[in-house]
Amino acid sequence: MSSKCFAGIDVSMNTLDMAFSTGDEVVRVANNGTGINRLLRLFKKTPPALVLFEATGKYHRRLAQGLQDAGQPFVIANPRRVHRYADTLGQSAKSDPIDAVVCAAYAASREHTPTRLPDRETLELADLVVRHVQLTEFRTAERNRLQQAHAIAGSHERFLTSIAEAIERNDEEIRQRIAARPEWAEMSALYRSVPGVGAVTTAVLIAHLPELGTVDRRTIAALVGVAPIIADSGKTVGPARILGGRMIVRNALFMAATTAVRMEGTPFHTAFERLEASHKPYKVALTAIMRKMLLALNGIARSRQPYNAALLEPAAPAAPLKLAAQRVPKRKR
């Protein structure tokens, strides 16, 4: 374990529990501006090399912004990885102070790449995109209820009208914000040159996948969660599956790919037909198209050129992610 001082924070809706990797004391403060300022004063007295806490929806947002504004390096960790690390320590008990100690130990256990938050405009756009998803889910649920309604159908219809108006206002706000920022407006036009990619997918990409064009094909596929992960053990060869990644981006790509494979004459349609002809399951084939579409978008973001077939990656399937192993030569008899 490193001799440097690291800090771990357990984030909840109302409180923040902080522990240093060099001690056992846990400090609890309120999850508000006053509490965060108190932590920053503690960090001035005992500067941690890194502060680590789990992603918790929106509860960690104010903390992360406060740390970034103060110039304190921090990591927003995947909760699954922190929990698995706790298992390796044999730590089965769970409480907020214990979780803070585990986060501090995890921060000290390995090298971490500090997190860098997007600017405030990007965060606000991301919230608007999430709100679009929420409202469309509300609309779908209400339409399903309407099918079972009889005497009170009018109530459902009025609510659906209200939801439609809310979606339109929210989407107009998204359009205005993208148009007002030249870089976003440029990228929006470039992304929409890809068959199947519309306004919603474009907004999701701008707000929730700023890494487009800055990383290689394998990294961007892993970030979104469309990279195949193998599951082999001994003589058993399990099916490769996708795992993790940014769900909101993956869902948007799913809808875009569903549209693209129906557009005859496009490389996506041709590739999908070829996969179906080779008896690939529908979702497997569509996931391959999602990955192909993502790689095209990555090329567009890097080159700042509109879509063309040359931006698509080679047709050969990507190798599943696995540890490299040497073949053991057979013994000659």
N, C-alpha and C positions, 0 to 999 in steps of 0.2 A: 504494500500500500504506500502511496506517495507520502512524503513528509510535509508537503504543502498543506495549507489549510483550505478546506472546501466547506461549502454550506449547502445544506439540504432543507427544503421547505415543503411542508405538507399544506396544500391549499384547500380550503373549504369555502363555502359561501360567505361565512361571517368571520372566520379566523384564519390566521397564518401561524403555523408552528415551525420554528427555525432551530436547527441544530448544526453545530460545527463538527467536522470530522475529527477534530483534535480534542473534543471533550464530550461529556455526557449531558450537559445542561441543555434544556429545551426552552426556548423563549416563545411565548404566545403573544401575538398582537392582533388587533382587529384588521380585517381585510378591507381597509379603506386608506385614504390618503395619510391620515395620522399614523396608522400602524406601519405603513410602508416607509414613511419618513423615519420612524423609530428604528426600523431594520437598517436603513441606510446609514444612520448614525453609528449603529453597532459595527457595520462593515467598514466604516472609516477607522474605528479603533482596532479592529481585527480584520484586515482586508483579505477576503477569500479569493483564491485563484479563480474560482468558478462557483456559481450558485446554480443548483439543479432542483427542478420541481417538475411534477407530472402535468401533462396537458389535462385541463379540467373544463373543457368548453369555454365559457366566458369568464369563469371565476378567476383565472390567472391573468387576464388581460391587463388589469390595472397594475398588478405587480410587475409584469414583464415590461410594460411601458415605463414604469418608474425606474427600474434597473437600467434600461437602455438609456434613458435620459440622463442618469447619473454616471454612465460610462462603466457600469459594472458588468463584466461578462457573465452570461447565464446560458442555461440549456433548458429548453422545454422538452422533457423526455417522454418517450412512449410508455404509458403506464404498464403495458404488458411486459416490457423489458425490465422495468423496476421490480415488478412482482416476481418475475423469474429470478432476478438477482437475490431477492429476499429469500426465495426457496433455497438457493445455494448456500445461504447463511444459516439455514435451518430455522428461520424466523417465521413461525406459524402464527404467533400472536399479532394482532393488528389494532392499532389505535393511531390517532393523529401524531402524538409525540414519537411513537415507534416508527411511523412512516417517515417522519422528518429525519430521524437517525439513519434509516435505510437509504434515503435519498442522498444524504451526505456521504455515506460509505460508498454508494454507487458512483457518486461524482469523483471520489478519490481512487476508485478501482481501475480506471482505464482512461484513455484519452477521449475527450469529447470535443466535437466541433461546436463552438458557441453559436447560439441562435441569433439571428438578426431579424427583427420585426420589419415588416413593410411600413411605408409611411402611412400617416393617418388617413389620407385620401383612399389608399388601397384598402385599408381596414374597413372604412365606411362602405366602400363598394362591395367588399366581401359580405358585409352584413346585409346589404340590399339584395345580393344574389341569394343568400340563405333565406331571406324573407320571401323571395319569389318561390323557392322550393316549398317552403311551408304553406304558402297560400295555395299553390297548385295541389298540394296534398289535401288541404281542407276542401278544395273544390271537388276533387275526386271522391272523397268520403261522403260529401253531401249529395253528390249525384247518385251514389249507391243507395243512400237513405231515401232519396226521392223515389226510386223504383219500388220501394216497399210502402210508400206513403199513400194514403187515400184521402181521408177527410182533411188532413192538414198539409196537403201537397203545396198549397199556396205559401205556407211558411217556409218550406224548403226552397221554393222558387225565389222568394224575396231574398233569402240568405245567399243563394247562388248569385243573384244580381249584385248584391253588396260585395261578395268575394271577387266577382269579375271586375268591378270598379276599382277595388283595392289592388288587384293585379295590374290593371292598366296604369294606375298612379305610380305604383312601385316600378314598373318597367319603364315608364317615361322618365322617372328619376334616374334609372340606370343609363338610359340612352343619353340623357343630358350630361351626366357626369363623364361618360366615355367621350362624347363629342367635345367637351370642354377641355380635355387634356390631349394635346396633339399626338403624343406617343401612343396613347390608348386608341385614339381614332385611327391612326395608321395601322396598328396591329389588328384592330377590329376588321378593317377592310381586307387585310391580308388573310386572316384566319377564315373569313367568310368566303374566300375564293376556293376553299376546299369543299368538294361535294358533300352535302349532308350537314355541314356546319352552319348553324343559324345564329341569331342574335343571343339566345340564351346560352348556348355553348360557348360563344365568344366571350360573353361576360364572365362566365365561370373560369375560363382559361386565364383571362387577364387578372381576375381577383384572387384566384386560388392556386394558380400554377405559374408564378412569376419566373420559375427556373427555366421555362421553355426557351430554347436557343442558347442556354449557357452551360448545359451539361450534355454528356454523350447519350447515345441511344439506350444503353442498358440502365443508366442512372435514372433517366426520365421515365422509363417503363416501370422501374421499381418504385419510384415516387408515387406514381398513379396506381400501382397495383395490378399491372397487366403483364408482369414478367412471370413466366412459368417456373414454379418451384417443384422440384422432384420430391418424391416420397418413396424411396427404395430402401429395402432392408434385407440383407442376405440375398436369397434367391427370389424374394418377392419384389416385383417391379410395380410400384403403385402409379396411379395416374398423376401427371403433373397438374398442379392447381395454382390459381392466382391467390395471393394472400396479402392482406393489409393494404396500404396505400390510401390515397385521399378519395373517400367515397363520393363526395360531391362531384369531383372531376370525372371519376369512373362512370358514374350514373349519367352525366352529361354526354360522355363519349359513347355510351351504350345507345342513347337515343339518336345521336348523330350517325352512328354506324348503322343502326336499324334503317334510317332514311337512305343512307348512301348505298346500301346493298340493293335497294330497289331501283336505283337510277341506272338504267341500262346504258352501256357504253363507257362507264367509268371503270378505272382499275379496281375499285373496291367491289363493284358488282361482279367483274370477271374473276377476281380472286375468291370471292365468296362462292361462286358457282363451282370453281375448281375444287374448293374444300368440300363442298357438299357432294360432288361427284366421287370424292375419295372416301365418302361415308363418315365424315367427321360429324359429331353431334352438333346440333344447331348452336348451342351456346359456346362450344369450343371454336367453331368457325367464326362466330360473331366476335369473340374475344380476340381472335387473330386479326380481324379487320380493325377492331378498336386499336390494337397495338400498331398496325400499319398506318392508321390515320394519325395516331399520336406522333409517330416518327416523322410523318410528313409535316405536321404542324411544327415539330421541333426544327426541321430543316428550314421551314418558312421563317420562323422567328430568328434563326441564325443568319440567314441570307438576306432577309428583308425583301424577298421577291415573292410574287404571287404563286399560287399552287401550280405545279406541273408534274407530270408523271415521273419525271426524273428525280423528284424529291423523295419518292417512295423508296424504302429500303429494299434490298434484294429479296426475291421471293422465297429464298430458303428460310425455313423456320429457325427461330432463335434457339440456341442451345439452352436447355433448362439450367437454372442456377444450381450448382453443386460443387463440392470440393474436388479439386483435381486429384486423380489417383493414377499411380503408375501400374501398368500391366505387368503381371508376374509371368515371365516366360515358362512355358511348360517344360518339364524335365524330360530329356531324351532317354528313351529306354534302349 
